């Protein structure tokens, strides 16, 4: 080895951790989160909870990892890397959820803000969290969460109602279950405008309205938005700013969406980075 070789200058970058399932098609889950972190200038680490076999046609099968493996991954990264934000997505079952909360309780160092995207059911109807784990999700995890980000169907499932009427009221009901803030996403609503509603424990309400983009390339929007919020928090932005910046960024990613396969595909996580064709 040459004696005059120098080491690279040590640089500190914002960091974020994602705990989620793997999407073999690359559009959602761990893959979407890491792409989002990178696109927004944040170093991303991951804890994988489940492996899905899926493509643009849909989810073919789901394999949940053993809870001990999830716990080992989480211990490993938390023991070494200081994170600016932590995003949680698909947890798959009660055993994984309890393993996660156990590690969080054991962690001595202060935990970063936790963004929870409650992945319950896929858009195609595939169950992504056991029914018996939902009550544990509320009881054991919600009190640790800085921001909960359900879409309208997820909010209805968590509240035990058929559908959401008053979105702001629903957000406040979810807020009463323990999170510090709730963002209900309006993408599943009707009309040419969609509104995301943010309520906080301090009593603030913020509404973010955008023109609906009439395109099919929306796979991974929920994962991507929650990851973008985590990235923006890791970058030092306050919650309201992080949410607004993330929604705007996702809007452009949806507009640039494309499909690598036969059916409509994901949002374009690299829309700011790739050469324009």
PAKE-845870 format. One line per 5 residues: number of its first residue (from 1); for each residue x, y, z of N, C-alpha, C. Coordinates in steps of 0.1 Angstrom, whole numbers. Layout:
NUM) X Y Z X Y Z X Y Z | ...
//
This chain:
1) 9 -12 0 0 0 0 9 12 0 | 5 23 -7 13 35 -8 13 42 5 | 24 47 9 25 54 22 19 67 22 | 18 73 10 13 87 10 -3 88 7 | -9 76 9 -24 76 7 -30 84 19
6) -40 91 16 -47 99 27 -61 93 28 | -67 94 40 -81 90 42 -90 101 38 | -102 97 35 -112 108 31 -116 116 43 | -118 129 41 -122 138 51 -135 133 58 | -135 133 71 -147 128 79 -158 139 78
11) -169 135 74 -181 144 72 -193 139 79 | -201 147 85 -213 143 92 -225 146 83 | -233 137 80 -246 139 73 -258 136 82 | -269 142 78 -281 138 86 -284 123 83 | -290 117 93 -293 103 92 -307 100 96
16) -313 89 90 -326 85 93 -327 70 92 | -336 64 100 -338 49 100 -352 46 96 | -353 36 87 -366 31 83 -368 17 88 | -379 14 94 -383 0 98 -395 -3 90 | -394 -13 81 -405 -15 71 -402 -28 64
21) -412 -32 55 -411 -44 47 -404 -41 34 | -399 -51 28 -392 -50 15 -402 -52 3 | -401 -43 -7 -409 -44 -19 -400 -48 -30 | -402 -61 -35 -393 -66 -45 -393 -58 -58 | -404 -50 -60 -405 -42 -73 -399 -29 -71
26) -395 -25 -59 -387 -13 -57 -394 0 -55 | -408 -1 -55 -416 11 -55 -420 16 -41 | -421 7 -32 -426 10 -18 -417 5 -8 | -422 5 5 -414 -1 16 -400 4 17 | -391 -5 22 -377 -2 24 -371 5 12
31) -373 0 1 -367 5 -11 -371 20 -14 | -384 23 -13 -389 36 -14 -383 46 -4 | -382 41 9 -377 49 19 -363 53 17 | -354 43 14 -340 46 12 -338 55 0 | -346 53 -11 -345 62 -22 -349 77 -18
36) -359 78 -10 -364 91 -6 -354 98 3 | -348 90 12 -338 96 21 -326 101 12 | -322 93 3 -310 97 -5 -314 109 -14 | -325 109 -20 -329 121 -28 -330 134 -21 | -333 133 -8 -334 145 0 -322 149 8
41) -311 141 6 -298 144 12 -296 139 26 | -302 127 29 -301 121 42 -296 107 40 | -287 103 49 -282 89 49 -292 80 56 | -295 69 49 -306 60 54 -301 47 58 | -305 42 69 -303 28 74 -316 21 75
46) -316 8 76 -329 1 75 -330 -11 84 | -342 -14 89 -345 -27 96 -357 -33 88 | -355 -45 83 -365 -51 74 -373 -60 83 | -387 -59 82 -396 -66 90 -402 -78 82 | -404 -76 69 -410 -86 61 -405 -85 47
51) -406 -96 39 -403 -97 25 -415 -99 17 | -418 -91 7 -429 -93 -2 -424 -97 -15 | -432 -106 -22 -429 -109 -36 -440 -102 -44 | -436 -91 -51 -446 -83 -58 -439 -76 -70 | -448 -72 -79 -444 -65 -91 -455 -54 -94
56) -455 -49 -106 -465 -38 -108 -479 -44 -110 | -480 -58 -110 -493 -64 -111 -499 -66 -97 | -491 -66 -87 -497 -68 -74 -488 -76 -65 | -492 -79 -52 -485 -86 -42 -488 -101 -44 | -478 -109 -45 -480 -124 -47 -479 -131 -34
61) -470 -127 -25 -469 -134 -12 -461 -124 -3 | -463 -127 10 -456 -120 21 -450 -129 31 | -437 -127 34 -430 -136 44 -425 -127 55 | -431 -128 67 -426 -120 78 -414 -126 84 | -404 -118 87 -392 -123 93 -394 -126 108
66) -386 -135 113 -387 -138 128 -385 -126 136 | -393 -124 147 -392 -112 155 -377 -110 160 | -371 -121 163 -357 -120 169 -347 -114 159 | -350 -117 146 -341 -111 135 -344 -96 134 | -356 -92 135 -360 -78 135 -354 -71 147
71) -355 -77 159 -349 -71 171 -334 -70 170 | -327 -80 164 -313 -79 163 -308 -68 153 | -316 -66 142 -312 -55 133 -314 -42 140 | -325 -40 148 -327 -27 154 -317 -24 165 | -314 -34 173 -303 -33 183 -290 -28 177
76) -287 -35 165 -274 -32 159 -273 -18 154 | -283 -13 148 -282 1 143 -283 12 154 | -292 9 163 -294 19 174 -282 20 183 | -275 9 184 -263 9 193 -251 16 187 | -252 19 174 -240 25 167 -243 39 161
81) -255 40 155 -257 52 146 -267 62 153 | -264 74 155 -273 84 160 -282 89 149 | -295 87 150 -305 90 140 -312 103 143 | -315 111 132 -322 123 134 -337 121 133 | -341 109 128 -355 106 127 -357 91 124
86) -368 86 128 -371 71 127 -384 70 121 | -385 63 109 -398 60 102 -401 46 104 | -414 43 107 -419 29 109 -430 27 99 | -429 16 91 -439 13 81 -445 -1 85 | -444 -10 76 -451 -23 77 -444 -31 89
91) -453 -36 98 -448 -44 110 -452 -58 109 | -462 -61 101 -466 -75 97 -474 -82 108 | -469 -83 120 -476 -91 130 -473 -87 144 | -480 -93 154 -479 -89 168 -465 -91 173 | -459 -102 170 -446 -106 175 -435 -95 171
96) -436 -91 159 -426 -81 154 -429 -67 161 | -442 -64 162 -445 -51 169 -440 -51 183 | -442 -62 190 -438 -63 204 -423 -63 205 | -416 -69 196 -401 -69 196 -396 -55 194 | -403 -48 185 -399 -34 182 -401 -25 195
101) -413 -26 201 -415 -17 213 -406 -21 224 | -403 -34 225 -394 -38 236 -380 -32 234 | -375 -32 222 -362 -25 220 -363 -10 222 | -373 -4 218 -375 10 221 -375 14 236 | -382 5 243 -382 7 258 -368 5 264
106) -360 -4 259 -347 -7 264 -336 3 260 | -339 11 250 -329 20 245 -326 31 255 | -313 33 259 -310 42 269 -309 56 263 | -303 57 251 -301 70 244 -315 76 240 | -316 89 240 -329 95 236 -333 91 222
111) -345 87 220 -350 82 207 -352 95 198 | -350 94 185 -353 105 176 -368 105 174 | -374 116 168 -388 116 165 -392 104 156 | -403 98 160 -408 86 153 -420 90 144 | -418 87 131 -429 89 122 -435 75 119
116) -448 73 122 -454 60 120 -464 61 109 | -462 53 98 -471 51 87 -478 38 90 | -491 38 94 -497 25 99 -502 17 87 | -492 9 82 -495 0 70 -504 -11 74 | -516 -11 71 -526 -21 75 -530 -31 64
121) -534 -25 53 -539 -33 42 -533 -27 29 | -529 -35 19 -524 -30 6 -536 -24 -2 | -533 -16 -12 -544 -11 -20 -551 -22 -28 | -545 -34 -29 -552 -45 -36 -560 -54 -26 | -559 -50 -13 -567 -57 -3 -559 -67 5
126) -546 -68 3 -537 -78 10 -535 -73 24 | -538 -82 34 -536 -78 48 -521 -77 51 | -517 -66 56 -502 -63 59 -499 -62 74 | -510 -62 82 -508 -63 97 -519 -71 102 | -515 -81 110 -525 -90 116 -536 -82 124
131) -548 -86 123 -559 -79 130 -556 -78 145 | -550 -89 151 -548 -89 166 -537 -80 170 | -529 -75 160 -518 -66 163 -523 -51 163 | -535 -48 158 -539 -34 157 -541 -28 170 | -547 -35 180 -549 -29 193 -535 -26 200
136) -526 -36 198 -512 -34 204 -505 -22 197 | -508 -20 184 -502 -9 177 -506 4 184 | -519 5 188 -524 17 194 -519 18 208 | -520 7 216 -516 8 230 -501 9 233 | -493 2 225 -479 1 228 -470 10 220
141) -475 14 208 -466 22 199 -470 37 198 | -483 39 197 -488 53 196 -482 63 206 | -481 59 219 -476 69 228 -461 73 225 | -454 66 217 -440 70 214 -439 78 201 | -450 80 194 -450 85 180 -451 100 180
146) -441 106 172 -442 121 170 -452 124 160 | -454 116 150 -464 118 139 -469 105 134 | -483 104 133 -490 93 127 -495 98 114 | -493 89 103 -497 94 90 -506 84 82 | -518 82 87 -527 73 80 -534 79 68
151) -538 71 58 -546 76 48 -561 74 53 | -570 78 45 -584 78 50 -589 64 53 | -587 53 45 -591 40 49 -584 35 62 | -571 38 63 -564 34 75 -569 41 88 | -572 54 86 -578 61 98 -592 55 102
156) -600 51 92 -612 45 95 -610 31 102 | -601 23 98 -598 11 104 -593 13 119 | -585 22 121 -580 25 134 -591 30 144 | -600 37 138 -611 42 146 -623 33 147 | -623 22 139 -634 12 139 -646 17 133
161) -645 26 122 -657 31 115 -656 27 101 | -668 28 94 -668 24 80 -661 33 71 | -662 46 74 -656 57 66 -654 69 74 | -646 78 69 -643 91 75 -651 102 69 | -659 109 78 -667 120 73 -659 133 76
166) -658 138 88 -651 150 92 -636 146 94 | -627 149 85 -613 145 86 -606 151 98 | -609 164 101 -603 170 112 -607 164 125 | -620 161 126 -625 154 138 -618 140 140 | -617 133 129 -611 120 129 -596 121 134
171) -589 131 129 -575 133 133 -574 136 148 | -583 143 153 -583 146 167 -586 134 176 | -595 125 171 -598 113 178 -585 104 178 | -578 104 167 -566 96 167 -555 102 176 | -555 115 176 -546 123 185 -548 119 199
176) -560 117 203 -563 113 217 -558 99 221 | -554 91 211 -549 78 213 -534 78 217 | -528 89 216 -514 90 221 -503 97 212 | -505 97 199 -494 104 191 -493 119 194 | -482 125 192 -480 140 194 -487 148 183
181) -488 141 171 -494 148 159 -500 137 150 | -510 141 142 -516 132 133 -518 139 119 | -513 133 108 -515 138 95 -524 127 88 | -537 131 85 -545 122 77 -544 127 62 | -540 117 54 -537 120 40 -550 119 32
186) -552 129 22 -565 129 15 -565 123 2 | -555 115 -2 -554 110 -15 -566 101 -19 | -572 94 -9 -583 85 -12 -596 92 -12 | -596 105 -11 -609 112 -11 -613 114 -26 | -624 121 -28 -629 124 -41 -627 138 -45
191) -629 141 -58 -628 155 -63 -615 158 -68 | -614 170 -75 -601 174 -81 -591 181 -72 | -595 183 -60 -586 188 -50 -585 178 -39 | -573 176 -33 -571 167 -22 -564 175 -11 | -569 172 1 -564 180 13 -558 170 23
196) -546 173 28 -540 165 39 -542 174 52 | -547 168 62 -550 175 75 -540 171 86 | -533 181 91 -524 179 102 -529 185 115 | -530 178 126 -534 183 139 -523 179 149 | -520 188 158 -510 185 168 -515 186 182
201) -508 180 192 -512 180 206 -512 194 212 | -505 203 205 -505 217 210 -517 225 206 | -526 218 198 -539 225 193 -538 231 179 | -527 229 172 -526 235 159 -533 226 149 | -539 233 138 -544 225 127 -539 232 114
206) -533 223 105 -528 228 92 -534 220 81 | -538 226 71 -544 219 59 -536 222 47 | -532 212 40 -524 213 28 -532 208 16 | -535 217 7 -544 214 -4 -536 214 -18 | -538 204 -26 -532 204 -39 -542 199 -49
211) -539 203 -62 -547 198 -73 -544 183 -75 | -554 175 -76 -552 160 -78 -546 158 -92 | -536 150 -92 -529 146 -104 -536 133 -109 | -542 134 -121 -549 123 -127 -539 114 -134 | -532 106 -126 -522 96 -132 -523 84 -124
216) -518 73 -129 -518 60 -122 -506 56 -115 | -495 64 -116 -482 60 -111 -481 65 -96 | -489 58 -87 -489 63 -73 -485 52 -64 | -479 41 -69 -474 31 -60 -464 36 -50 | -465 34 -37 -455 38 -28 -457 52 -23
221) -468 59 -25 -470 73 -21 -470 74 -6 | -476 65 1 -477 66 16 -463 64 22 | -456 54 18 -443 51 23 -433 63 20 | -435 68 8 -426 79 3 -428 92 11 | -441 95 14 -444 107 21 -439 106 35
226) -441 95 42 -437 94 56 -421 94 57 | -415 88 47 -400 88 46 -395 102 44 | -402 110 35 -398 123 32 -399 132 45 | -410 130 52 -412 138 65 -400 134 74 | -397 122 76 -386 118 84 -373 124 80
231) -371 124 67 -358 130 61 -358 145 65 | -369 152 63 -369 166 65 -368 170 80 | -373 161 89 -371 163 103 -356 161 106 | -350 150 100 -336 148 102 -327 159 98 | -332 167 87 -325 178 82 -327 190 91
236) -335 189 101 -337 200 111 -349 209 110 | -358 205 101 -370 213 99 -381 210 110 | -388 220 114 -399 217 124 -410 210 117 | -419 203 125 -428 194 119 -437 200 108 | -443 211 110 -452 217 100 -444 220 87
241) -432 225 88 -424 227 76 -420 214 69 | -416 204 77 -413 191 72 -424 185 64 | -436 186 70 -448 180 63 -451 188 50 | -450 201 50 -453 209 38 -443 206 27 | -430 206 31 -420 204 21 -421 190 15
246) -425 180 23 -426 166 19 -438 164 9 | -449 171 12 -461 170 4 -458 176 -10 | -451 187 -10 -448 194 -23 -438 185 -31 | -428 179 -24 -418 171 -31 -425 159 -37 | -434 152 -29 -441 141 -34 -450 144 -46
251) -457 156 -46 -465 160 -57 -457 160 -70 | -445 165 -69 -437 165 -81 -432 150 -85 | -430 142 -75 -426 128 -77 -437 120 -84 | -450 123 -80 -461 117 -86 -462 121 -100 | -461 134 -103 -462 139 -116 -452 133 -126
256) -440 129 -120 -429 124 -128 -430 108 -128 | -440 103 -122 -441 88 -121 -440 81 -134 | -436 68 -133 -435 60 -145 -436 45 -141 | -436 36 -151 -437 22 -147 -425 14 -153 | -418 7 -145 -408 -2 -150 -414 -15 -156
261) -426 -18 -153 -432 -30 -157 -445 -29 -165 | -454 -39 -165 -466 -39 -173 -477 -30 -169 | -479 -28 -156 -489 -20 -150 -484 -7 -145 | -493 2 -141 -488 15 -135 -479 12 -124 | -469 21 -123 -458 19 -113 -457 29 -102
266) -445 31 -97 -443 40 -86 -441 55 -89 | -441 63 -79 -437 77 -80 -422 77 -84 | -417 88 -89 -403 89 -94 -395 95 -82 | -389 87 -74 -381 92 -63 -369 100 -67 | -364 98 -79 -352 105 -84 -355 117 -93
271) -367 122 -93 -372 132 -103 -363 144 -102 | -357 148 -91 -348 160 -91 -334 157 -95 | -330 144 -95 -316 140 -97 -313 135 -111 | -323 129 -117 -321 122 -130 -322 133 -141 | -314 130 -152 -315 139 -164 -329 139 -169
276) -334 151 -173 -347 152 -179 -347 146 -194 | -356 137 -197 -356 131 -210 -365 140 -219
//
